[in-house]
Amino acid sequence: MESTPISVLPDKCVGCKLCVKACPFGAIVVENKLAAIDLGKCTLCGACVEACKFDAIEMKKKEAATAADIAAYKDVWVFAEQIDGRIQSVTFELLGEGRKLADALKMNLCAVLLGHNTQGMVRELFERGADTVYAADRPELAYFQDEPYAAVIAEMITRHRPNIVLCGATTIGRSLGARVAVKVHAGLTADCTGLAIDPETGNMLQTRPAFGGNIMATIITPGRRPQMATVRHKVMKEAIPAPGRTGRAVMEQLAAELLASRVRRRSFVSEVETTKNIAEANIIVSGGRGLQAPENFALLRGLAEVLGAGVGSSRAAVDAGWIAYSHQVGQTGKTVCPKIYIACGISGQIQHLAGMASSDIIVAINKDPDAPIFKMATYGLVGDLFKIIPILTMEFKKLLGK
Ligand SMILES: Cc1cc2nc3c(=O)[nH]c(=O)nc-3n(C[C@H](O)[C@H](O)[C@H](O)COP(=O)(O)OP(=O)(O)OC[C@H]3O[C@@H](n4cnc5c(N)ncnc54)[C@H](O)[C@@H]3O)c2cc1C
């Protein structure tokens, strides 16, 4: 049996409650002058160990797995992200990539689906290449919530022992992946843009941009299982559906305590946007600090509506509060890969380029002929965006008969 990863040493603890105050997760209580840690709530963050002046809390470092331990971990898992009963397209990309990894390892490709009324989604996952779908179907899991989702998946990982677990590097996937990795003591490589299997060791090679996109780092987690990664949306090709394909469905039985959550969803308010979501758009019209004020994004929206495009932005515009973060393109925003990317008043710093450099055609509009964006652009328009965009909008309107 595995020993407790964190424990209170009774001969040293004086019941001072410093650890109670330090714990951000409310996982410690003091009873009869002795601290007790609730392992269900503890994330092993170590705040209590640092706060204790009496060295009365001991946290054991998890030993690296042995070869025999590692051999016990099988299969490639893909977290099937669903919103309102619709599987998100990033899942199909992960299944496409996961198939290559599973074939290289001669293992099964499995999807992990949490939700309610999941039958239709299970079928869809088989058609997109999953050999097995582990489904947790409960009303409490109808929509994503950090605590129960992380608890359920961590428990499933402990029981089934997958070799690899992939999540989309979406808002949900990023939040979930990190929580699960902490719970199961796994390494996690965030925001990968490339995955492969090392033919000699069987380790997953996880590639992601590092140092502001200046280098591509390939990361391995040889001493831990599962190997966990979040993967950027729109970087990998979707698995092609094979209608009628089936597989093994495993309906998971869940203990009630796994479903507990301190958060209750009162309502969901979606962002009101008249233009396309940039993650899905074939054309993106993107604006930066050169727009000068939030109301000037209306210029871009006008052009985007004519072109059926999405509106993107640089981080400078988001940081200034001109547009919501969901529009940000770049290293700390979304990676996009549209057919046409029109950058308006964006200088083209490396962190922005990291999110749009693989667009098929890049059009740059900038009044500074030396702006770095022109080095990357397919077509460059040197001039004032406030003059150029209205002309483009008018001409496209005529051309497209709108
Ligand atoms: C860790 C880290 C992560 C980051 N992540 C991101 C990220 O995800 N995405 C991102 O975008 N940035 C990111 N940044 C910030 C990045 O370094 C730049 O600061 C940012 O991209 C600059 O935004 P900008 O091009 O809109 O502004 P600026 O660099 O100020 O450029 C404005 C441009 O507008 C032009 N201009 C001004 N007026 C006009 C006009 N009337 N007509 C035409 N052109 C005009 C100017 O010539 C200039 O080139 C990150 C930075 C760090 C340190």
The ligand as a Gaussian input file, in Angstrom:
#p B3LYP/6-31G(d) Opt

LIG

0 1
 C        5.547000      36.668000     -21.563000
 C        4.872000      37.525000     -22.606000
 C        3.799000      37.001000     -23.284000
 C        3.170000      37.778000     -24.281000
 N        2.112000      37.240000     -24.964000
 C        1.575000      37.942000     -25.974000
 C        0.518000      37.397000     -26.771000
 O        0.014000      36.287000     -26.525000
 N        0.048000      38.135000     -27.788000
 C        0.528000      39.381000     -28.090000
 O        0.043000      40.001000     -29.043000
 N        1.491000      39.934000     -27.336000
 C        2.017000      39.258000     -26.299000
 N        2.984000      39.840000     -25.540000
 C        3.265000      41.280000     -25.719000
 C        4.171000      41.582000     -26.915000
 O        5.518000      41.534000     -26.501000
 C        3.896000      42.990000     -27.453000
 O        4.012000      43.928000     -26.398000
 C        2.504000      43.144000     -28.062000
 O        2.265000      42.116000     -29.001000
 C        2.430000      44.496000     -28.759000
 O        1.135000      44.703000     -29.229000
 P        0.887000      45.660000     -30.472000
 O        1.639000      45.147000     -31.631000
 O       -0.582000      45.836000     -30.579000
 O        1.458000      47.062000     -29.926000
 P        2.749000      47.873000     -30.380000
 O        3.959000      47.041000     -30.320000
 O        2.708000      49.115000     -29.601000
 O        2.491000      48.168000     -31.911000
 C        1.515000      49.051000     -32.377000
 C        1.742000      49.192000     -33.875000
 O        0.711000      49.974000     -34.428000
 C        1.255000      50.777000     -35.448000
 N        0.346000      51.909000     -35.643000
 C        0.061000      52.920000     -34.776000
 N       -0.864000      53.726000     -35.295000
 C       -1.170000      53.255000     -36.532000
 C       -2.062000      53.656000     -37.559000
 N       -2.840000      54.741000     -37.410000
 N       -2.103000      52.932000     -38.680000
 C       -1.320000      51.848000     -38.854000
 N       -0.469000      51.401000     -37.900000
 C       -0.395000      52.092000     -36.744000
 C        2.613000      51.164000     -34.925000
 O        3.479000      51.522000     -35.994000
 C        3.052000      49.886000     -34.216000
 O        3.823000      49.060000     -35.086000
 C        3.614000      39.092000     -24.547000
 C        4.699000      39.594000     -23.844000
 C        5.321000      38.832000     -22.885000
 C        6.497000      39.406000     -22.155000

